[in-house]
């Protein structure tokens, strides 16, 4: 591999048998010049971008962003790959590094970072969130910057998206937001506000994820028997009407259509939350 362009001390563009690649490794460009041979023992990552725009973006990012920020981002990605036993595609090296650099810039200017899906991310993606907490420690140790938990949530979401793109099952950001909105609709219908750190809210979010989850063919895991649906509609008539309103709002906001079975399951959650709250008040 001959060096074609030096991006920073740890990244170079090389010509490898006529194919252009980006090669990264600690100190890989130290005391090197164009046309020098890359030391193979220093190579840690090799990128071959199919998308010219992404490839160009990665080059520009490696050339212009602070090396210490890039290094921390790469450490976080390597940690996530080890913990999740997966190899992410190249896009996360752009997405996470770009996001992290912007977040650090905002923190440096004293600007607040807010993540409206933080509680849902913590519940739905516990492994990714734990990696995000370790990333928080790494960022503090390497860059002397304290990131808030809201930013931990964003890092967890980037890791989750990369894991999903690498073949893992899961929900995406739109689904997470939809779950939050359904949970809020259930609270309004039940006349209850659940603490976001409570076991009751965690159970509700987890149950909603189960209600929405499908297999690889798109079939719902929680589809009910038609007779059970009929009986539940009669037994929970008010809650079913409230669930229908929630379903209509979800369809308007997200273009997602509930099945009869899902509406009944949401109605049962409304009834459960309402009943549970009344039981607590009577204790």
Secondary structure, 3 states (H helix, E strand, C coil): CEEEEEEECCEEEEEECCEEEEEECCCCCCCCCCCCECCHHHCCEEECCCCHHHHHHHHHHHHHCCHHHHHHHHHHHHHHHHHHCCCCCCHHHHHHHHHHHHHHHHHHCCCCCCCCCHHHHHHHCHHHHHHHHHHHHHHHHHHCCCCCHHHHHHHHHHHHHHHHHCCCCCCCHHHHHHHHHHHHHHHHHHCCCCCCCCHHHHHHHHHHHHHHCECCCCCECCCCCHHHHHHHHHHCHHHHHHHHHHHHHHHHHHCCCCCHHHHHHHHHHHHHHHHHHHHHHHC
